């Protein structure tokens, strides 16, 4: 009976585990010293070795080899039984299909009994994030006070869905994505062992398509071998993965760089006519731009990893590519990738993309005062803008000084007034009080853990704004976010598009659509102080109204004053929202 590559080539001992040296070192030391923990949490994307490492750890604690440094040996009766899945004391549970309270109660009953054969009973719970809230609560007590001869190994791809009370009772290990170079080496080793012919370019395509997962890489390699009669060729690898040839990618990028829109559109249609996936095409283009950029900045890095085929065509393209152009290509490709996610007419987006890329001139982007108002993307840009504004302010002062000293007869044109957007900031105090009334530290920490994933889904502008926020409170009623920058807070409150993007991402990742209140930091401190005062006196108003208009006006004036300090009073024009 044929066994798939990802199963037949699964590591059996710690030394065979790929790309997780930091985890292997710790686990081997724990087995050698006899200090194995009662509970582990293995986190990481698919195909990085979580379940495989769990099985090897189970072998290690039950191995019969007398030398602890050689555990697991892989050859004793216990190691062989665990490999074959016949070892009674290693129980694997799929939480996706066994996620109820009853299933965990059965587990708790079985935990009471001692191991039948080995030293310890090992429970491997895969996809543990799929357990219901009731099941997690049922598991909690067992994790907190487990029997001495029991080890729990929890594996998940979504650690943010696991309650903090569970995480705090385990040793957490985060599995890294396996590098393309390591995946490439492993595939070469397997093919040489089996004496199969292969093309190195084809292995590069497979390694890229795997996206850091060894299991995915071996599954794709299995398909390519079956497709090509045990031969791995570039054409077969491209057909199986849906990837685009490096030649076509370079050709397309060269055409848009030369502003050859028609030729670029023809290349796009030719690629799609070959049956290539639109999303895969965008990913390949982003990776190609990334490789070109890295080669220009750090060529030795790509050469050492061996993950990219660096031929004469690639070098020629890198030489004539402007880094600024590549930056803008990547930004545009990422934006279009997001737009295409739910579209039924992806070819139209690719045509629009081609027109956009062909119009990029590669010149350095210029920033202005207006860009500060509409898209404060990075702190570096903000600092640069402040420096430029200061220089302009000094120049205006010099001109005014000359006029006062006797040059009034000369007609001096006044600089155009700068427009400062003034946002009305209204605070929903009633919602803040309700949130504070049920807020917990657990909810706050859980949202804090999710924040990194939430920010990763936002566009550059929104990401920069929400990086400035601080999570003040979280609970069943909602979440409170404060901002030191009052201008940024006002913009978020008044721009529905920005709020919707962030709140939709919160609903997807945090798992619950929450009421979110945005408040400037200085006003939050006053509201919190008043809440504490009223809570102590027992007079908290549940129907609190918005901040009075005179207080709002006071804070709006603070923003105007800040703008006047930067640009000068004579150069400011107030624009109502």
N, C-alpha and C positions, 0 to 999 in steps of 0.2 A: 504493500500500500504506500502510495506516494505521500510524503510529508512536506508541507510548505516550507520554504527556506527560513522564514522568520521563526518557525517552530524548531526545525532541525538544527539551526545555527544559534539557538538561544544559549547564552552563557550559562555555565553550570557551576562555576566558582567565581570568587571575587575578582581574581586577576583578569578574567575575560570580560568584565563589565567595561563598557566603552564610554569615555567622556565624563565620568562621575567620580574622579579620583578623590575628591574631598569627602564624599560620603563613604566610599569604600574604606578609606583609611580609618575613619571613626568606628565603623562597624567591626572591622577586623580587630581593632584594639579592644573593643568591648568584649568580643568573644574570647580573645586571648586572656584578658584579665578577669573574665567571669562577671562583668558588670553590665550585663544586658538589661536594658530598660523593660518595663512592663508594657509600654505602649509607644508606638511610632506613628508618625504621620508623614507619608511620602507624597510630595506635591510636584507637579510638573506637567508639561504638555504630553500629548500622546506619543508613544513610541520611544520614550527616553529611558526606559528600564525600571519603572517603579515596581511592577508585579514581579519581574525577573529578580530584582534585588531582594524583594520580600521572600521569595522562595529560597534564594541562596542563604538569606539570614536564617530561615527556618531550618535549612540543612545544617548551618553552622552551630545552632544551639542543640541540635540532636545528633550530630556526627559522632561516630564511635571511635574515631582516631584519638589515640592517647595524647598526641602532641597538639595542644590548643592552637599553636601557630599554623597548623596544617588543616584546620577546620574552615570550611567543609572540604573533605578530601575528594568527594565525588565518586568514590569507589566502594565505600562500605555499604552494608545492607540498608541502613536508614537513608543514606543519600540517594541510593538507587530507587528506593520505594517512594521517596518524595518526588523524584524526577518523574516516575511513572504515574504519580497521583494515587498511589495505593497505601500511603502512610496514614494510619488512623488518627494520629495526633496533629496533623496539619489540615485545617479545615478552611477552604476557600469559599467565600460568600460573595455573590454578586448583589450589591445593594440596589442596583437598578430594578431588579425583579423581586428582591426580598427586603422591601423597605418599610414594612409595617411594624407596629408595636409588637404584634404576636411573634414575628420572626426574631426580634431582639430578646423577647422573653424566653423563647426556646434556647437562644444562645446563652442567656444568663443561667438557665437550668443546667446546661451541659458543662458550663465553666466549673461547676462545683465538683465534678468528678476528676480524679487525678489522671495523668497521662497513662495510656494503655501500654505503650512500647517505649517512647522516647523520654528524654529528660523534661521537656516542656511541651505543653499544648500551644500551638500557634494558630491564631485566627487571622486570616488575611481577608479583609473586607475591601473589595474593589469598588470604585465609584461611590465612595462613602457619602459624598455630598447629596446623593439621591435619597438618603433616608429622610423620613418624615420628621417633623418637630417632635412628635410623640416618641418615635423610635430613638432619636438623639437623647431625649430625657431618660428613656429607659436604659440606654447604654451608659449614661453619665455615671451612675452609681458604681457600676462594675469597673469602669476605668479608674474611678477614684480609689476604690479599695479592691483590687483584683487579688486572686489567689497567687501564691508565690510561684506556682508552676505554670503560669499562663502568660503568653505574650500576644498583644494585639498589634497588628500592622494595618493601618488605614491608608488607602491609596486614593488619590483624587486628582482631577484636572482643574477643579474649581475650589480652591481653599477658602475663598471669600464667602462661600455658601455654608461653611461649617461654623457652628456656634463657637464663640470665643471660649466658652466653658469647656468644650471638648479639646480645642487646640492647646489650652493651658495645661492639660493633663497628659500631653504627649511630647515626645521629642520630634520636632519638625525638621525634615530634610527637604530642601528644594532642589529638584533635579534640573540641570541645565539642558538646553538644547544642544544636541551633538553637532559639532562643526562639520561643514561639508568635507573638509580635508580628512577628518577621522572616518566619516562614512565612506569616503572614497577608498581609503586604505583597507577598511574592513571588507568591502566588496571585492577589491582586487585579491585579497587573501583567500576569500571563499572560492572565487573563480579559478585561481591557480590550484587550489586543493582539488577541485573537481575537474581540472584540466579543460576548461571551457575557453573558447576564443572570445576576446572582447576588444572593443575600441575605447580608448581612454576618454575620448570626447563624449561617448555615450554614457559612461559612468559619471562624468561631470553633470550631464543633463539630469540623470537620475538623482544624484546627490542634491542638486538644487531643488528638484521637485519634491523631495522628501521633507523639506523645511525643518530640519533638525531632528527628525524622527527615524531611528534606525529600523523600526518595524515597517514603516512606510517605504523606506528605501529597499528593503529586502522583498517586500510584496511587489513593488514595481519591477525589480530585477527579475523576479519569478515570472512575471507577465512577459517581459522582453525575451527571456530565454524560451518560453513556450512559443512566442510569436516567431522567433528567428531560428527555431530548431537548434537550441542550445548554443546559439551565437549571439553576442551582444553587439549590435551595430548602431551607429548614430541615427540612421533613418528609423529603425524600429523603436529606439528610445524616444524619439520625437513624436512618433505616432501614438505610442502608448501613453505618454505623459501629456500630450497636447501642447508641448512647448514649441517655440519658434526657433529656427536655426540662428546661430550667431551671425551668419552672413546676412540674413534678412533684417535682423535687428540693427546691425551696423549700417546697412544700406538705407533703412528707413531714417535713422538718426542723422545720417549724412545728408539726406534729402531735405529734411526740415531745417537743418543748420544752414543749408544753402538757399533756404526760402523757396524750394521747389515744391509748392503745394500740390500741384497736379500729379507730379511723380510720386509724392508721398501718399496721396489718396489711392493711386494705382497699386502701390505696394501693399497698403492696408487691405484692399479688396482681394488682391492675389493671395494674401495670407489667410483671410477668412474663407476664400473659396477652397482652400486646402482642408477645411474643416477644423481649423484651430479655434480654441475657445477664446472669447474676447477678454475675459478676466485673466486668463493665463497669459495672454499677450501683454496686458498692462503690467502684470507682475514681472514678466521677462524684461520689459522695457525699463522698469524701475531698477531691477537688478543690474542691467547692462549700464545704465547711467551711474549707478553706485560704483560698479567696478571701474569704470573710466575715471571717475572722480578720485577713488582711492589710489589708482595707478599713478595719477598725476601728483598726488600728495605724498603717498608712501608706497612706491612700487615694490620695495623689498617685502612689505607685508603680504601682498598678494602672491609673490613668488615663493615665500616660505610656506604659506598654507597650502598651495597647490590646488586650490579650489576653483581657480579660473584658468582657462587655456589662454595664454598670452602669446599670440602669433603676430606676424607682421601687420596684418589687417587691423588687429586690435590696437597695436602700438601707434599705427598711423592715425587712427581715429582719436586716440587719446592726445596725441601731439597737437592736432588742430582744434580740439575742444577747449572752450573757455570754461573754467570752473564756475563762473557766475551763470553761464548758460545752463550748465548741468544742474546747478542748484534750482534754477527756475523750471527746468524740465521736470525734475523730481516733484516739486511743489504742484505743478500743473497735473502731472500724472496721478498723484495722490488725490487731488481734488476730483478729477474725473473718475477715478476708481470708486470714490464714495458716491458720486452721482449715479453711477451705473449699477449700484448694488441691487436695486429693486426695479430696474428698468426692463421693459420688454423689447425695446428697440436699441440694443447695445451698439449696433453698427453705426447708428446716427451719432452717438456719443464719440465713437472713434473718428468719424469724419470731422466733427467739430474740434476734437482734440488735435487732429492733424493741422487744421487751419490755425489754431492757437499756437501750437509749437512753431509753426513756420513763421509766425509774426514776431517771435522773441528774437531780439537783436543782439543779445549778449552783453549789452552795455550795463554798467553798474546801476543799480536801482537808486533813485534819488528820493530822499525823504523831505517832507515839508511839514508845516504846522498843521495842515489839514489831515495828514496821515496820523499825526498824534491824536487827533480827535476821533478818527474813525477806526484805526487798527493799531493800537499799541502792541506790537508783536513781541518785542524782546526788550529786556532792560538795557542792552547795549544801544539799541536804536534810541531809546528814551534819553539816555545819557548824551548821545551824540546830538540829539535835537536840542537839549538844554544848553549844550555848549554853543551851538550855532545861534540860538536865540540870544544868549548872553553877548556874543560878538555883535549881533545886529543892534542890540540895546545900547552897547557902548558907542557904536557908530552914530546912532540917532542922538545920543547925548552930546557927542562932539559937534554934530551939525547944529544942534540947538545952541550950544555954547558960542559957536562962531557967529550965529545970528544975533545973539545978545551983545556981542562985542562990537557990533558996528557993520555987520554985513546984511542988514535988514533990507537994503535996496535990491539985493540980488533975489531973484525969484527962485525959491527953493521948493521943490515939490515935496509934499508930505507923504511919508510912507502910507500905504494902504492899511486901513484898520484891520486887525485880526479879529475874526469871529470866534467867540467862545460859546460853545453850546452849554446852556444852563439846564440841568435836569432837575425836575421837581422830585424830591425824595420824600415819600410818604411811608411811614412805618406802621404795619399792622400789629399794634401792641396786643390786641386781643389774642391773635394767633401765637405770638411769642409767649404770652402767659400760659396758654393751653399747652404748648410744647414743653415749657419748663415744668409744668405741673406733673408730667408723666415721663420726663426725660430720665435716661439711665446711662451709666458709664459704659455698660455693655453695648448698647445701641450706638453710642458715640464711637467706641473703638471699632465696632463692626463697619460703620460708615467710613472711618478713617482708613481701614484696611482696603476698602473698595475704591478709595479716591484715586489711587494710581491708575487703576483700570478704567475708571470713568474719564479721567483726563486724556488717556490715550485715544479715546474715540472722538475727541473734539477737534475742530480745525485749529490752525495755529493761533489765530486771533483769540478765540474763546479760551483755548488752553492757557494762553498767557494771562488772561484776566482772572480765571478761576484758580490759577496757581497762587494768586495773591490773597486768597480767602483763608479764613481760619474757622474750623468747625467748633462752634461754641456749645451746642447741645443737640441731642438727637433722641427721639423716642417714638412711640406709636402715633403721636399727633403730628410729627413732622421734624424738620431739621432747621437749625439756625446757623447761617453763615455770616461772618463779619468781614469787613474790608477796611484796611488802614487807609487806602486811597478812596476818598469820598466820590471823586469823579467816576472811577471805575464802577463803584457800587450804584451810582445814579444811572449810569448807562445800562447796566444789567437790568435794573428795575424797570426802566422805560423802554427797552428794546425786547419785544416779544420773541423775536427770532433767536436771540442769544439765550434767553431763559428756556425756550422750548428745546433747544439742542441739548442743553445741560440736563434738564429735568427728564427728558426722554431717555438719556443715557443712564441716569440714576435709576429710573424704573426698570431698565433692562438688566443692569448689573447688580444693583442693590437688592432687586427682587420685589420692590414694593413702591408704588407711586406715592410719594410723600409730599405733603405741603412743605415748601421751602421758603423761608423768610430771609431776605437779604437786608443787612443793616450796616451802616458805617460804624467803625470801631468805637469812636468817641460817643456816639449815641447809644450803642449797645451797653457800654459801661454804666451810663446813667439809668437805662431801663432795667438792667440787672440789679443795680443798687436799690431802685424803687421797688422792684419785685420782692427782694429779700426783706425790705422794710415792711411791705404790706403783708407778706407771708407770716412774719413774726407777730404782727398785730392782728392777723386773721381777717384782713379787709381787702383781699385780692379781688378786683373787679373782673368778672368773667365777660362782661360786655364792653371792655375798654375800647374807646374810639381811637382814631388815628391821631398822630401828633398834631397839635394845633398848627394852624397856618402860619402864625407869627414865628413859631419855633422853626418850621420848615424854611421860612424866609431867612431866618438868622443863619442857617447852615448854607443856604444858597449864596448868601452874601460872602461867606467864608471862601467858597469856590471862586467867586468873582475877584475877591481880594488877592487870592493866590495867583490868579491869572494876571492881574495888574502888576503884582510883584515881579513876575517873569518878563512880561512883554512891555510894561509901561502903561500908565493910565490913559495916555493920549492915543494909544494904538489898539484899545479894546472897544469892541462893539458887542453889546449884549443881545443875544438872539434867544427869544422864548421858544420853548419846545412845543 
